[in-house]
Amino acid sequence: MKPAFKILILKTATRDIPLHLERGKGRRVGITVLSDGRVRVIVPRRVGLDQVLVFAREKAGWIERTLGKVEAYTHLISPEKSAERGMISILGQTYPVKIEPGRGRRAAFVDGVLIVPAADPNDGDAIRRRIESWLKRRAEQVLAMVLSKGLEAASAHGIASPPWSVRWMKRRWGGCARDGRVVFSVRLVQTPLPLIEYVVLHELCHLKHHDHGKSFYALLAKCLPDWKERRKALHAIVVD
């Protein structure tokens, strides 16, 4: 999102909504509710601010309904946005990110702060790669622990420890191949621990039932009785 050239306030019966205005090349005003809860308004150059507010008031009901849906989600900060925002989400909590001059050192989590060394503090790609590298290492550590715990429940149903790995996945939290290999998304380590436990047991149960039939869910319920509540919470997660 480009920097707003102006912020207007849309007053409704229940709240004040900041409108982040950007100049656009089109002929019409456009309104978008972003995943982080900001309302972006694209304003053609010949459209005045009074006209923008009139248009926004006409769309106020839609804006409020859409904001309500967005705010119902739990938003986690992605590695791509961590340096820009100075924060990162780890195990469902938000921690500060500190960029420090340095070469050759890995990022490290020290006293509740993710310290990221950077030869050039303006090199966003290099900083992002160091953050992603740290997250992948942390994901491997956390998932090894959660898998060990999950297998205590799953082994009672004939499920053995599978070969597994961690990699970047955009659309999935995890997966189980027909040959028994299990993969987890690095981004999973950004979610709360109970949700990681759910994904791990979900994939372990797929070692016995490769579909989502009744037998699969019956096994999942034996291993994790509150799986429905955890799945609902996971579906409300947005990493942006």
Secondary structure by P-SEA (a helix, b strand, c coil): cccccbbbbbbcccbbbbbbbbbbcccbbbbbbccccbbbbbbcccccaaaaaaaaaaaaaaaaaaaaaaaabbbbbcccccccccbbbcccbbbbbbbbbbcccccccccccbbbbbccccaaaaaaaaaaaaaaaaaaaaaaaaaaaaaaaaaaacccccccbbbbbccccccccccbbbbbbcccccccaaaaaaaaaaaaaaaccccccaaaaaaaaaaccaaaaaaaaaaacccc
